[in-house]
Amino acid sequence: MPEQSGKVQTVLGLIEPDLLGRTMTHEHLTMTFECSHVPPAPGDEGLAAAPIEMKHLHWLQQNPYSHHENLLLSQEIEAVKEELLCYRKAGGGSIVENTTTGITRNLPVLRQLAKETGVHIIAGAGYYVDVTHSDETRKMTVEKLTDIIVNEVLHGADGTDIRCGVIGEIGTSWPITESEKKVLRATAHAQTQLGCPVIIHPGRNKAAPGEAIRILQEAGGDISKTVMSHLDRSIYDPQELLEFAKMGSYLEYDLFGTEVLNYQFNLDVDMLSDSQRVQTLAFLIREGYEDRLLIAHDIHTKHRLTKYGGHGFSHILKNIVPKMLSRGITQNQVDKILIENPKQWLTFK
Ligand SMILES: CCC(=O)NCCS(=O)(=O)O
């Protein structure tokens, strides 16, 4: 039985699950997102190249992926540290940092932030979407990929002794590519060895979450210990959502704070507002899924930090929790979503 059994693995070492407290299960504290740059609309090239300023904020909030500098969250370590201190003051305890290979994971910075702020930080093992896979990664067998992921959890990643406490976010596109399928299978094999939590980033299509879960299932993964991220922009129809929920993964609404007219990555999607996210949580609770729900902000660009006029890491605790309570979700259910469910998911079997 690995030493992680019954514990949560943070970047500072193993902790008792009860120490986690309120937990955001999908955030980024340092990463780069140039792989997802969207060219600006004709005429907006000047805005896209201008420094971030108050007078451009509305444009930036609506076009976050067209501004190169905005994609470099890795430049904001001091601002993120300040945010984490505010998060603690607001009652936050832990954050799962989902940055995987391909989007500039920086484990020494995560360790430093955990030490300086007292927030428990759990780092992610594995690989982001295909477009970030190196030629070397693409050539690897499932066995080799499994070894690498297992090593990142048991011994440390990126040449450090800092150990990851979840596998993911494992990136998938739509359709899921051959290289991503191998990584999914390796994830399932590593999870079988380790009894650890897994978190998946689905492609931007309503069929994508189900397809990723099927691949994991066929490879022996433990779906009850797997989180499906980004449901906010993936499955809208209530019946289709319930069909997906029956597959048994955790259901994560992790784009709280993102309110946009046009979702740049898929213009067919009408992105949920925060009010609609709360309504969806209430719906899933009524349908019996309160033990499966998780929430977060998935901050991954500069403009969502308070330094740049964004909502920051405390938005859920300060604004969304009161809204949940005012819409018939009980304190006990809020605590399940923010404390108990993350604890169950993050504890190694
Ligand atoms: C690395 C951050 C990330 O993948 N965020 C998801 C953005 S979205 O696909 O849900 O728009």
The ligand as an ORCA input file, in Angstrom:
! r2SCAN-3c Opt
* xyz 0 1
  C      -5.525     25.561    -18.935
  C      -6.788     26.218    -18.651
  C      -7.954     25.608    -19.348
  O      -7.843     24.623    -20.045
  N      -9.071     26.189    -19.179
  C     -10.259     25.768    -19.855
  C     -10.771     26.831    -20.637
  S     -12.161     26.336    -21.464
  O     -11.797     25.301    -22.447
  O     -13.145     25.796    -20.549
  O     -12.641     27.538    -22.120
*
